[in-house]
Amino acid sequence: MDNSILAKEMKLHYASIGMVTDYDCWKENEEVSVEKVIKQMKENANSVASVLMDVIPRIVDADWSKESEELAKLVDGSIF
């Protein structure tokens, strides 16, 4: 089962972050190596850490009452 479905059933707000590790599926004339992928993964991890350090305090400080009520109504009326 998808994590977003489980989060919804538990009436939890859910978000995800996706990271691209290489571009060889569309970018021509560039060879991919393990070293390049690992380098990109490290850069992505640093970027995600920066995003989370910025976003988490704002998430904590926000009033989520309205969104939580709407989610509860949606879940209570859903059939899984």
Order of alpha helices (4+ residues) and beta strands (2+ residues): alpha-alpha-alpha
